[in-house]
């Protein structure tokens, strides 16, 4: 069987989420990676070096510069006849294009798989991650998004795939890119960081998040937040960890002032080590934490910062 992976990239570099998706795809058959973008030759070259990739398809056109689903989906429909499975990471971009692709192919999308039983059978979380469903598909083409925290990333070096340039489709004319407002940070990307420190409603105000940012800078960590903190306007939406935000599985997750609502736990409970700081001893977050500190965060965090300063 042949498997097509839609690469996650920003036209300059291949995103780590693609490596996790390649690992999942390799369990299904020979892997081809599609790099569609504008000025993205370097990304295609990087994809060709990924271990386990047999071929890279490079579609170069201005209409793919921002991977708008309305333009990318027709390209995928054209390519779909040559593949048994089409996979994308379950990121904002993947969740945007894959449902449209599934609709155009008249198949059922299989969302956020965490395991592969065989070519037709997959495991995915349901009920905010509290249960796992085994799904068998009889569709001739499987359209799948991959929960990247469930699969190790393929090696970025070691492959020697060929790169084939393919024709771009015409602009569908259904949408246009207007602009984007991105948070610029020198810290690691939230979904790929090895350490994440997140704040919840207990932070009381966005003015208090610099307490967490100070710890993050000392640990080389990313900063996240619960939905309650985001909804309260403490931090931007792209900080949100949870079922309706980003799913993370770092080596260390520090939850500060987070009660532990089900939707938040769904986004971080696969972390290797979970540390919780909360003054409410009954907070649900302590039920999943490996280490818990029942304390006022406004006392505990400065103390932690001081200890880190000691080296």
RAZI-V22007 format. One record per run of one state. SS is the DSSP state (h for helix, s for strand, l for the rest). FROM is the first residue (numbers start at 1). TO is the last residue. Records with the same first field share a line. If there is no record, write none. Layout:
SS = FROM-TO, FROM-TO
This chain:
l = 1-1, 7-8, 10-13, 15-15, 27-29, 38-40, 49-52, 61-61, 65-68, 81-84, 90-91, 106-108, 119-120, 127-130, 137-141, 147-147, 151-161, 167-194, 200-200, 204-205, 209-209, 220-221, 226-226, 232-236, 242-245, 247-251, 257-261, 269-272, 278-284, 289-290, 294-296, 310-311
s = 2-6, 9-9, 14-14, 30-37, 53-60, 85-89, 109-118, 121-126, 131-136, 142-146, 162-166, 195-199, 222-225, 240-241, 246-246, 252-256, 273-277, 291-293
h = 16-26, 41-48, 62-64, 69-80, 92-105, 148-150, 201-203, 206-208, 210-219, 227-231, 237-239, 262-268, 285-288, 297-309
